[in-house]
Each structure stands twice: as structure tokens, then as C-alpha cells.
Amino acid sequence: MSIRDFGPLVSRHRKYFRTGIARSVEWRESQLTALRDMMNDRAEDFYASLWTDLRRNKVDADWTDVKYY
């Protein structure tokens, strides 16, 4: 088993982040909040799609796909 040197990879990522191209933490948090809200608001649509596509019932869908606890 060999040990991989992640230094160059981390360095490239830090350099990229410092360019300002990456989004802010606040923007990312707002996107995740909006995604959670959408999942909760449209839960019935997700249940229907999951049942149609995967035959996944509501209980299983809540545990794996839809509900945020």
C-alpha cells in the first residue's frame, strides 16, 4: 500500500479558491436551504415519482430521499 501525497492537489484547490471564482459559504448555505424547502414543499410529487420509477413507498422514500429531519 502506498501513501499518496495530496499536497499538490490541495495547493491547486487553494489557488482556485483564492481566484474568487468559488461561491461564498453564505451562497452555498442559501442554496441548500432552498433545496430543502423545495423538497419539503414538493414532497408529494417526489413520492409519486419515486413510486412510479422505483416502486419506493412513502416510508422508504422518507428515510432515503425526501424528508429532512
C-alpha positions as MATLAB code, in Angstrom:
seq = 'MSIRDFGPLVSRHRKYFRTGIARSVEWRESQLTALRDMMNDRAEDFYASLWTDLRRNKVDADWTDVKYY';
ca = [
       0.000    0.000    0.000;
       1.433    3.376   -0.954;
       0.796    6.708    0.707;
      -0.407    9.366   -1.714;
       0.884   12.925   -1.464;
      -2.137   15.236   -1.507;
      -0.060   18.423   -1.183;
      -0.168   19.378   -4.885;
      -3.903   18.672   -5.071;
      -4.634   20.790   -2.001;
      -2.406   23.551   -3.360;
      -4.309   23.638   -6.680;
      -7.640   23.779   -4.891;
      -6.498   26.590   -2.618;
      -5.194   28.555   -5.598;
      -8.535   28.086   -7.394;
     -10.488   29.192   -4.323;
      -8.383   32.348   -3.963;
      -9.313   33.442   -7.507;
     -12.780   34.308   -6.206;
     -14.496   32.017   -8.689;
     -15.837   29.779   -5.919;
     -19.138   30.785   -4.346;
     -19.313   32.043   -0.767;
     -20.332   29.877    2.150;
     -23.448   32.022    2.560;
     -24.468   31.415   -1.054;
     -23.961   27.669   -0.671;
     -25.976   27.613    2.556;
     -28.813   29.559    0.911;
     -28.857   27.068   -1.978;
     -29.024   24.118    0.415;
     -31.819   25.809    2.376;
     -33.758   26.438   -0.836;
     -33.248   22.816   -1.898;
     -34.527   21.541    1.468;
     -37.556   23.838    1.272;
     -38.321   22.695   -2.274;
     -38.035   19.036   -1.274;
     -40.477   19.613    1.582;
     -42.880   21.757   -0.482;
     -42.974   19.250   -3.349;
     -42.747   16.070   -1.276;
     -45.938   14.592   -2.744;
     -44.558   14.986   -6.264;
     -41.359   13.241   -5.217;
     -43.341   10.409   -3.609;
     -45.311    9.911   -6.807;
     -42.204    9.907   -8.972;
     -40.319    7.557   -6.685;
     -43.271    5.173   -6.667;
     -43.619    5.301  -10.454;
     -39.912    4.927  -11.189;
     -38.681    2.705   -8.375;
     -41.777    1.383   -6.608;
     -40.458    3.032   -3.474;
     -43.172    3.592   -0.875;
     -43.526    6.753    1.221;
     -41.861    5.324    4.321;
     -38.782    4.245    2.390;
     -38.760    7.493    0.431;
     -38.833    9.498    3.660;
     -35.877    7.566    5.027;
     -33.769    7.805    1.898;
     -34.876   10.609   -0.411;
     -37.442   13.163    0.665;
     -37.726   14.173    4.309;
     -35.199   16.314    6.090;
     -35.135   15.677    9.818;
];
